[in-house]
Amino acid sequence: MQGLLLALSLLSTYNKVVWENTKIDIPLGSSIYDYVDIPDAILFIDGIEKKDQGKYFEKEVDRTSFSVVNTNHVKEYHVNYQVVFPNYGIKHTMVITFNIVDTIKPTVISIPNLKYPLQTKTIDYLLGLEYYDNYYKVEDIKVNVIGKEQVKTSVVGFYPIIYQIIDGSNNMLEVQGVVEIYDDIAPTMTLKKEIILNPNESFLYSKFIEIKDNYDVILDVVIMDDLVSYHKIGVYSLLISATDKQGNTTRETFTIKIIDSIPPEIVLVSTIPEIEVHDQSALMNIKQYCLSVRDNYADEEQIKIEILHDININTVGTYEIIFKASDPLLNESISKMKIKVVDTTKPTINVIKDLVVEVHQEKPNFLFFFQFSDNYSSEDDLKIVINEKINMNKIGRYELLISVTDENKNKKESLFFVEVIDNIPPVVSLDKDIIITDFNKKEYKNYLTITDNLDKTFIIEVDDSLIDYQKVGIYELILTVKDQSLNETILLAEVIVCDIEPPSISLSQQIIYLDVFSKKIDYSSYILKIEDNYDELSLDDVIYDGNINYDIVGKYQITFLVFDSSGNYQEETLIIYIDDYTPPVINVFLPKETNTPLSLYDYVTVFDNYDGNITDSIMIDQTNIDYSKKAIYHIKYFCLDSRGNYQEEIVELSIILNKYDGMVEALVPYLVVFSCLTAVIVIIYLKKTKKRM
């Protein structure tokens, strides 16, 4: 609001004074004079704030006064203020509002404890709620109840609610209350039928009496039957009480009769028993299938038991056994059960012949290798199945599974092993001579041809203990070849260890270049390495083939030959180029200066180490010399020998003049000056003559 007033004053050319804090809230009961200096005013001229040190306020102007302000009543009061800016000659009056406000919340005296029974239609939530306010009357205070919509009068429980107590100044106090919904109706009991029990029968009240409650499903039911002898026939009274969760209780007395109407209980085995065929002793133990006979009233020795059956122990089948039991009061019970005469004994299988057959033979009937028998079925009634995958053309140990089943489905399975054997050794021959040239042991099976009546793979044992693989010679080798049945053949063979690998020689250079007339070279100095796989070789084992003429330019070839002890050899070639690499020598004896023409070719000689005198091949690059002028010339003599070696020599030649030639040159400047003066004089004379005319 104050910002809005400031903006309006800036836009207006008439409002130049902006007031601040023109409405002041004063708490109820406070002193007015604690707030009278809060209002303030600001001067703006052309939108610019001006400061006036002499600014002052006049209060209670225009017949207004602080005395009318009563801070004990909630109300607005108005007092006029005037601000004076003496340095600018401006005064301005503003109405200041003093608003007396109440900020204190109401106070609660008592919060009610609301209790209502189930199914109550209306709840007075304000009943018992007491409160007051520091300023407003109770009737002027508003009360809101929060949470009352959550209260369910059909469900027992405690429901929280919140009271909002609001005075006339909207000061609000929140307090919490509780609404309790309770049940005050006791359960009811109704007899459905007469209570009659057998001796020792448990009394389940729900079978005879209906107990209900208006609210609770689960009740606390107590049966007081201390005077009832459930094991003894008679008429008795008992007391039953029922209590709901709220503690509402109902008690009633009922009559109960104990009578015996139940026959004895026969407990038989739960499964159908089985007895072995031909087992006569099993018939003597039939009573064992009756686990117990119980009566609700009579003792066990008072109960009479009778057993009836038609079992044929020698014939497999299902039969019936009848058990009868009666108590002294002639209550009779009958129980029946099934019993089976069974054959559970498996047939027997006995081996009567060794399960060994020869390879490549016709497969035999293996039934003749066994004997079969059974305790119930004859051999002709036995079902015999033989499963096998025997390869008669391959030796090995094969599975033979025999299954024998009798008439009663008893099945005997036995696993046997049939041996297919081979007794013929392999045939071994040597395909080629065994020659070892790398001094390493060989895979000797690669030298053999092996055939067998059955096998394609063999075990080869090598005895080479007599062989020295690192030494040339002829040795004996023992080879033992076995087939998969370990039938073996022994072969004696010769092994020749020899060296066929030539030695190696490597040179440090393959081509060398020598100057003509050089000294003879040492061929061995060019050998970098000599090696052999068997022999220890040295430089002394090298033979050199070829000649070099060091005085004649040309291409020469020296062959290096090295032999091992087995006659293997290797050679390398060294190429030698003899050439002239020395340039010719130029000797110039030209004078250093001259004043007469010279023949430059007459002052030079050229000699080469290989070609000899080659002066005729000299060349000059400066032959255009002006001997009439003093000058210095650099003359280059150069030439090539027959091998292309180049040489040059540069000399200096100075051209000098005669003594008279020097005098003429000295007078030239004087003659030029004289000629110029003469010309000037002639020109002046001609001009004067022209004026006279």
Secondary structure, 3 states (H helix, E strand, C coil): CHHHHHHHHHHCCCCCEEEECCEEEEECCCCHHHCCCCCEEEEEECCEEECCCCCEEEEEECCCCHHHCCCCCCCEEEEEEEEEECCCCEEEEEEEEEEEECCCCCEEEECCEEEEECCCCCCCCCCCCEEECCCCCHHHCEEEEECHHHCCCCCCEEEEEEEEEECCCCCEEEEEEEEEEECCCCCEEEECCCEEECCCCCCCHHHCEEEECCCCCCCEEEEECCCCCCCCCEEEEEEEEEECCCCCEEEEEEEEEECCCCCCEEEECCCCCEEECCCHHHHHHHHHHEEEEECCCCCHHHCEEEEEECCCCCCCEEEEEEEEEECCCCCEEEEEEEEEEECCCCCEEEECCCCEEECCCCCCCHHHHEEEECCCCCHHHCEEEEEECCCCCCCEEEEEEEEEECCCCCEEEEEEEEEEECCCCCEEEECCCEEECCCCCCCHHHHEEEECCCCCCCEEEEECCCCCCCCCEEEEEEEEEECCCCCEEEEEEEEEECCCCCCEEEECCCEEEEECCCCCCCHHHHEEEEECCCCCCCHHHEEEECCCCCCCCEEEEEEEEEECCCCCEEEEEEEEEEECCCCCEEEECCCCEECCCCCHHHHEEEEECCCEECHHHCEECCCCCCCCCCEEEEEEEEEECCCCCEEEEEEEEEECCCHHHHHHHHHHHHHHHHHHHHHHHHHHHHHHHHHHC
